[in-house]
Amino acid sequence: MEQSKRYKSNVLRFTQISTPTNIIFHLLLIGFSLACIIPFILIISISLSPEQAINEHGYQLIPKAISLEGFVYLIKQRALITRALGMSVLVTGLGTLLGIFLNTSMAYALSRPDYKLRKFYTWVIFIPMVFGGGLVASYFVNSQVLHIKNTMWILILPLCVSSFNVILCRTFFRSNIPDSIIESAKIDGATHFTIYFRIILPLSLPVIATIGLFMSFGYWNDWFLALLYLDNRELYTLQALLTKLLADIEQLVKLAPYLSGGTVAQQMANIPREAARMAVVVIIVLPIACAYPFFQRYFVTGLMVGSVKG
């Protein structure tokens, strides 16, 4: 009895955090949380501020006055914004679904110990994590070999497969799906496609949610591919449009279909520049921020299992 109490006291002594250390950790976490939240609050504040107040007082965490002129201006540009938003949703949804299928199917093949080329393709997938072909090589392949420049596929295919996602899925399959289940299905006459769709995918929701969240973030936030490969402005995503806005507000005037008369300078005078920019940022951030809580449970489970077990 005394030995048990002594053991518990020793465990508590080595595992318990002192009050000062606990306070420091809480302060650090609060600081990190504020560092993430305050910029977004500032963006919302700017988007709700009148342009005159921004010019006079600069960026304010608490706006001097409330105005919806930035969102009203975007409503006037609804044809342009809606098209870009629809393209972002289409690219994100289609790219995520296609990416989940490709990453998990490759990982399933690599997870099978009886696959003869398993070691070779593991190295083929691992090497791009360390070495990259470079921008010139990828641009040549995408534009001259695959001929997907200036098409919607240039926004999807380059981000579709990730070596990290493949290795994460392969580790999950090896660690959490017993070989006996797959062998039993083979004895019953199931093909690999049947096993993949009816056994592997239903048992792999945590890792699917994890890589799905990774890819949806990547597709939703990507702007570089659109600016590099797209000449057709109708294929611009919302993020590419925002980048144009941040670089030069005149781009929105040139793209706006409803503007027909007067000089660019006269049109620019009536634009709530900063409020409109931040209103676009709010439109971009809100959908992905609202979707994250629904995937958080699967995301944490899949990431921890895939990273801890080898």
Secondary structure, 3 states (H helix, E strand, C coil): CHHHHHHHHHHHHHHCCCHHHHHHHHHHHHHHHHHHHHHHHHHHHHHCCCHHHHHHHCCCCCCCCCCCHHHHHHHHCHHHHHHHHHHHHHHHHHHHHHHHHHHHHHHHHHHCCCCCCHHHHHHHHHHHHHCCCCHHHHHHHHHHHCCCCCCHHHHCHHHCCCHHHHHHHHHHHHHHCCHHHHHHHHHCCCCHHHHHHHHHCHHHHHHHHHHHHHHHHHHHHCCHHHHHHCCCHHHCCHHHHHHHHHHCCHHHHHHCCCCCCCCHHHHHHCCCHHHHHHHHHHHHHHHHHHHHHHHHHHHHHHHHHHHHCC
